[in-house]
Amino acid sequence: MTTLSPVEEIKQKLDIVEFLRGYLTVQPAGKNFKANCPFHKEKTPSFMISPERQSWHCFGCGIGGDVFSFTMRYENVEFGEALRILADKAGIELRRLNPAEYKYTGLLYELNQLAKEFFRKELENSQEAKKYLAERGLKQETINEFEIGWAPNKPEALTFHLLNMNYRPEDMVQAGLSFKTDRGAQIDRFRGRIMFPIHNHLGKVVGFTGRILPQLDNGQTGKYVNSPETPIFNKSKLLYGFWKSKDAIRDAGEAFLVEGQMDFLMSYQTGVRNVFASSGTALTPDHLRVLKRMCEKLVVSFDSDAAGLAAGERAIELAEANDFQVKVLSLGKYKDPAEAAQAEPEFLKETVKNARPAPEFYFLRYGLTGPVNLGDREVLGRVRGALQKLAHIASPVERSYWLKELSKKIGADEEALRAEMQGISGKPSQEGVGKEAIKENPPAEPILPITRWELLSQRLLSAMLALNKFEFLGESAKCLASGYEPVLDLLRAGQRRSEDLRLDGVLNLIVLRSEELSESEISELKEHLVREYSKERRKELTQVIRQAEARGDEAAMQKAMEEVRGLPTY
């Protein structure tokens, strides 16, 4: 007996329609089902699901696949992670992949989950921690939704709790929850801190950020402490809060970047839901790779101090090099989004909405909003500073637009500005950042053009499939688009798949479009197909006649002309 691979076993156990009901509002459409596509905005459903082929296809944006491809796109994960997700849903243990690794990562998830529950319970018993959160403006529902907790100011509180549950000390260390001192003692990593669980894109806790209470801060430990890197926690790839905000980011087509957990939580609580924060690290190409599948616009906010300004500028440059359209938030008198959200919630919402494009922010910062004296070396330095920022923009068209805008504002020749920008050092390395990111995150597969002739052929075959009476095609079978004869043969033979990938793709579209049509609708389709066939065949024969005339082949020319005369005219 042949043993199924994990992928095949998962596909057998998961029905694609029931699986997609967990993500979409699915409606019957003949033998198939339809829904609004989650990957582009639409009002009329063009996302079709085939129970027969266990596949999906969107006729609006042209993408499709199976449960694996849907999970990878929707959850922004690679194949390996999609395999784990779907295996979990199907109740299949991936022992054949790597039993030790699968068991071990499961243990790390388990320990982090237990730690989160411990910290949440401890918060209930800590008046000082609850007071701090209230003073920062967090509502109880936000605290509950994001599972915020409290690590007692004791050296071994969590360690003893987990030991009593029969977990090994070395596993706690591997999970990043405790560490060994120079003297060999094992103590909790987080003590006297507000605990912010960090969830992966699926909502599983993989690590923590701990913020020390102000009254416990002696200056000897950092204000914030993060979990170390583990097999399930990689700061350069995780975005804080993204598991909650990813749908809002996708719907808005725009993401709002903030620095810390409190900035995220207060913005989210205010109603700015398309927000995320980097997990205790600067924005990375991996972060942008995840976001690129959701949106192409980024709103950047950073603290008003020097460090915040520098971090914000690095984020802008990296995002622009990766072809994001970047806007910058101006918070006025407020230090950060958390402070603004607590003092004036509506102000924050409006400010995010009215964020200015990054180049405009730089023009203002460098004092280039009006005519300047370009003979002044200090002014030239400011112009060069702005040009260096524009050089990071990946799109030549967008970059050219902002050069033109700068030229208008300061009264400088556009070509001179362009030459000056090209001479700025450091531009090649920044362009390399963008190119590398594009290699790592290739654009979605292009939608292959389809002719009206092919579309009519597909629709008519779909109608015949719904009736399962291909003899109804009659003479119109001869008018199907070029290359569709083998498709018709497969359908007549009861086949719904082909080893030829091109034919299989066409079969998929026909199966997904399958719907019963009235006799008059089928007749109308046939009429349009014959008309389109005549038009296309006339073009082909005209070319044949020209070629036959050029080589003096009278017989071939007469034969083609005779066929042209026999074609219907409309």
URGI-V712488 format. One record per residue. N is the residue number from 1. RES is the residue in one letter. D_LAST is the distance of its C-alpha to the last C-alpha in Angstrom with 1 decimal. Layout:
<<N:RES:D_LAST> <N:RES:D_LAST>>
This chain:
<<1:M:60.0> <2:T:57.6> <3:T:58.4> <4:L:55.5> <5:S:55.2> <6:P:55.7> <7:V:52.0> <8:E:50.9> <9:E:53.7> <10:I:52.6> <11:K:48.9> <12:Q:50.2> <13:K:52.4> <14:L:50.1> <15:D:47.2> <16:I:44.6> <17:V:43.6> <18:E:47.3> <19:F:47.9> <20:L:45.2> <21:R:46.4> <22:G:49.3> <23:Y:47.2> <24:L:44.2> <25:T:43.4> <26:V:41.4> <27:Q:39.3> <28:P:37.9> <29:A:34.1> <30:G:33.6> <31:K:35.4> <32:N:35.5> <33:F:37.0> <34:K:35.9> <35:A:37.8> <36:N:37.6> <37:C:37.7> <38:P:41.2> <39:F:40.1> <40:H:38.1> <41:K:37.9> <42:E:35.3> <43:K:35.3> <44:T:32.7> <45:P:33.8> <46:S:31.7> <47:F:34.7> <48:M:34.2> <49:I:37.1> <50:S:37.0> <51:P:40.2> <52:E:39.1> <53:R:38.8> <54:Q:41.3> <55:S:39.0> <56:W:37.3> <57:H:34.4> <58:C:33.3> <59:F:29.6> <60:G:30.6> <61:C:32.8> <62:G:31.8> <63:I:35.3> <64:G:36.7> <65:G:39.3> <66:D:42.2> <67:V:45.4> <68:F:46.9> <69:S:44.2> <70:F:44.0> <71:T:47.8> <72:M:47.9> <73:R:45.4> <74:Y:46.6> <75:E:50.3> <76:N:50.1> <77:V:52.0> <78:E:52.0> <79:F:51.5> <80:G:55.3> <81:E:55.7> <82:A:52.6> <83:L:54.2> <84:R:57.3> <85:I:55.6> <86:L:53.6> <87:A:56.6> <88:D:58.6> <89:K:56.0> <90:A:55.8> <91:G:59.6> <92:I:59.7> <93:E:62.5> <94:L:61.5> <95:R:64.7> <96:R:63.0> <97:L:61.9> <98:N:65.3> <99:P:67.6> <100:A:70.2> <101:E:67.8> <102:Y:65.9> <103:K:69.1> <104:Y:70.5> <105:T:67.6> <106:G:67.7> <107:L:71.3> <108:L:70.7> <109:Y:68.1> <110:E:70.7> <111:L:73.5> <112:N:71.5> <113:Q:70.4> <114:L:74.1> <115:A:75.2> <116:K:72.6> <117:E:74.0> <118:F:77.6> <119:F:76.9> <120:R:75.2> <121:K:78.2> <122:E:80.6> <123:L:78.8> <124:E:79.7> <125:N:83.3> <126:S:83.3> <127:Q:83.9> <128:E:84.0> <129:A:80.6> <130:K:79.0> <131:K:80.7> <132:Y:79.1> <133:L:75.6> <134:A:76.1> <135:E:77.4> <136:R:74.3> <137:G:72.2> <138:L:70.7> <139:K:70.1> <140:Q:71.1> <141:E:67.5> <142:T:66.5> <143:I:69.6> <144:N:68.6> <145:E:64.9> <146:F:65.7> <147:E:68.8> <148:I:71.2> <149:G:74.8> <150:W:78.2> <151:A:80.2> <152:P:83.9> <153:N:86.3> <154:K:87.9> <155:P:87.9> <156:E:87.0> <157:A:85.5> <158:L:82.1> <159:T:83.7> <160:F:86.2> <161:H:83.5> <162:L:81.4> <163:L:84.5> <164:N:85.5> <165:M:82.1> <166:N:83.0> <167:Y:80.7> <168:R:82.1> <169:P:83.1> <170:E:81.3> <171:D:78.0> <172:M:78.5> <173:V:79.0> <174:Q:75.8> <175:A:73.9> <176:G:75.3> <177:L:77.3> <178:S:80.8> <179:F:82.4> <180:K:85.8> <181:T:88.3> <182:D:90.5> <183:R:93.2> <184:G:91.0> <185:A:90.5> <186:Q:87.0> <187:I:86.0> <188:D:82.9> <189:R:80.6> <190:F:79.9> <191:R:82.9> <192:G:83.2> <193:R:79.6> <194:I:76.7> <195:M:74.2> <196:F:70.5> <197:P:68.7> <198:I:65.9> <199:H:63.0> <200:N:60.4> <201:H:56.7> <202:L:57.2> <203:G:60.2> <204:K:62.9> <205:V:66.0> <206:V:66.6> <207:G:69.2> <208:F:70.9> <209:T:71.8> <210:G:75.3> <211:R:76.4> <212:I:80.2> <213:L:81.7> <214:P:83.1> <215:Q:86.6> <216:L:86.6> <217:D:85.4> <218:N:88.4> <219:G:86.4> <220:Q:87.0> <221:T:83.7> <222:G:80.2> <223:K:78.8> <224:Y:75.9> <225:V:76.1> <226:N:73.0> <227:S:72.8> <228:P:73.0> <229:E:70.1> <230:T:69.8> <231:P:67.4> <232:I:65.5> <233:F:66.1> <234:N:64.7> <235:K:64.9> <236:S:62.5> <237:K:59.7> <238:L:60.6> <239:L:59.7> <240:Y:62.0> <241:G:60.3> <242:F:56.9> <243:W:56.9> <244:K:56.9> <245:S:54.8> <246:K:52.0> <247:D:49.5> <248:A:50.4> <249:I:49.8> <250:R:46.4> <251:D:45.4> <252:A:46.8> <253:G:45.4> <254:E:48.9> <255:A:52.4> <256:F:55.7> <257:L:58.4> <258:V:62.0> <259:E:65.2> <260:G:67.1> <261:Q:67.1> <262:M:68.5> <263:D:65.9> <264:F:63.2> <265:L:64.9> <266:M:65.6> <267:S:62.0> <268:Y:60.5> <269:Q:63.0> <270:T:62.0> <271:G:58.4> <272:V:57.0> <273:R:55.6> <274:N:53.5> <275:V:56.8> <276:F:58.4> <277:A:61.6> <278:S:62.5> <279:S:65.2> <280:G:68.3> <281:T:66.7> <282:A:64.7> <283:L:60.9> <284:T:59.7> <285:P:56.6> <286:D:56.6> <287:H:56.5> <288:L:53.6> <289:R:51.8> <290:V:52.0> <291:L:50.9> <292:K:47.9> <293:R:46.1> <294:M:46.5> <295:C:46.2> <296:E:46.1> <297:K:48.5> <298:L:52.2> <299:V:54.8> <300:V:58.2> <301:S:61.6> <302:F:64.9> <303:D:68.6> <304:S:70.0> <305:D:72.8> <306:A:72.7> <307:A:71.9> <308:G:69.0> <309:L:67.6> <310:A:67.8> <311:A:66.1> <312:G:63.3> <313:E:62.7> <314:R:62.5> <315:A:59.9> <316:I:57.8> <317:E:58.0> <318:L:57.1> <319:A:54.2> <320:E:52.7> <321:A:53.2> <322:N:51.1> <323:D:48.3> <324:F:49.1> <325:Q:48.8> <326:V:52.4> <327:K:54.0> <328:V:57.8> <329:L:59.7> <330:S:62.5> <331:L:65.1> <332:G:67.5> <333:K:71.0> <334:Y:70.1> <335:K:71.0> <336:D:68.1> <337:P:65.4> <338:A:67.9> <339:E:70.3> <340:A:67.5> <341:A:66.1> <342:Q:69.6> <343:A:70.5> <344:E:67.2> <345:P:64.4> <346:E:62.0> <347:F:62.8> <348:L:61.8> <349:K:58.4> <350:E:57.7> <351:T:58.9> <352:V:56.6> <353:K:53.7> <354:N:54.6> <355:A:55.6> <356:R:55.1> <357:P:53.3> <358:A:55.8> <359:P:55.7> <360:E:56.7> <361:F:59.6> <362:Y:60.8> <363:F:60.6> <364:L:62.8> <365:R:65.1> <366:Y:65.7> <367:G:66.1> <368:L:63.1> <369:T:61.7> <370:G:62.6> <371:P:63.7> <372:V:66.3> <373:N:68.7> <374:L:67.3> <375:G:70.6> <376:D:72.4> <377:R:72.6> <378:E:72.7> <379:V:69.4> <380:L:67.8> <381:G:68.8> <382:R:67.0> <383:V:63.9> <384:R:64.1> <385:G:64.5> <386:A:61.3> <387:L:59.4> <388:Q:60.7> <389:K:59.1> <390:L:55.7> <391:A:55.8> <392:H:55.4> <393:I:51.9> <394:A:49.5> <395:S:46.4> <396:P:46.6> <397:V:44.3> <398:E:46.5> <399:R:49.6> <400:S:48.5> <401:Y:47.8> <402:W:51.4> <403:L:52.9> <404:K:51.3> <405:E:52.7> <406:L:56.1> <407:S:56.0> <408:K:55.4> <409:K:58.1> <410:I:60.9> <411:G:60.0> <412:A:59.7> <413:D:57.4> <414:E:54.5> <415:E:54.6> <416:A:58.3> <417:L:57.9> <418:R:55.3> <419:A:57.8> <420:E:60.6> <421:M:58.6> <422:Q:57.7> <423:G:61.4> <424:I:62.5> <425:S:64.1> <426:G:62.9> <427:K:59.2> <428:P:58.4> <429:S:60.1> <430:Q:58.2> <431:E:54.9> <432:G:56.0> <433:V:56.4> <434:G:52.7> <435:K:51.4> <436:E:53.6> <437:A:52.4> <438:I:48.8> <439:K:49.7> <440:E:51.3> <441:N:48.4> <442:P:45.1> <443:P:42.1> <444:A:39.9> <445:E:37.5> <446:P:34.3> <447:I:31.1> <448:L:28.9> <449:P:25.4> <450:I:22.7> <451:T:19.0> <452:R:16.3> <453:W:15.7> <454:E:19.4> <455:L:19.6> <456:L:17.1> <457:S:19.0> <458:Q:22.3> <459:R:21.5> <460:L:20.4> <461:L:23.5> <462:S:25.6> <463:A:24.7> <464:M:25.6> <465:L:28.8> <466:A:29.8> <467:L:29.5> <468:N:30.9> <469:K:28.8> <470:F:26.6> <471:E:26.1> <472:F:23.7> <473:L:21.1> <474:G:20.9> <475:E:18.3> <476:S:16.5> <477:A:19.7> <478:K:18.5> <479:C:15.6> <480:L:18.1> <481:A:18.6> <482:S:21.0> <483:G:24.6> <484:Y:23.9> <485:E:25.1> <486:P:28.8> <487:V:28.0> <488:L:26.8> <489:D:29.8> <490:L:32.2> <491:L:30.8> <492:R:31.1> <493:A:34.7> <494:G:35.6> <495:Q:35.9> <496:R:35.3> <497:R:36.7> <498:S:36.5> <499:E:39.0> <500:D:36.2> <501:L:35.9> <502:R:32.3> <503:L:31.3> <504:D:33.8> <505:G:32.2> <506:V:28.8> <507:L:30.6> <508:N:32.4> <509:L:29.3> <510:I:27.8> <511:V:31.2> <512:L:31.5> <513:R:28.2> <514:S:28.9> <515:E:28.5> <516:E:28.0> <517:L:24.8> <518:S:24.3> <519:E:22.5> <520:S:19.8> <521:E:19.4> <522:I:19.2> <523:S:16.5> <524:E:14.4> <525:L:15.3> <526:K:14.3> <527:E:10.8> <528:H:10.5> <529:L:12.4> <530:V:10.4> <531:R:7.2> <532:E:10.1> <533:Y:11.7> <534:S:9.1> <535:K:9.1> <536:E:12.9> <537:R:13.6> <538:R:12.1> <539:K:14.5> <540:E:17.3> <541:L:17.0> <542:T:17.1> <543:Q:20.2> <544:V:21.6> <545:I:21.2> <546:R:23.1> <547:Q:25.8> <548:A:26.3> <549:E:26.6> <550:A:29.1> <551:R:31.3> <552:G:31.0> <553:D:29.5> <554:E:28.1> <555:A:27.5> <556:A:25.5> <557:M:23.4> <558:Q:22.7> <559:K:21.9> <560:A:19.3> <561:M:17.7> <562:E:17.7> <563:E:15.9> <564:V:13.2> <565:R:12.8> <566:G:12.7> <567:L:9.8> <568:P:6.7> <569:T:3.8> <570:Y:0.0>>
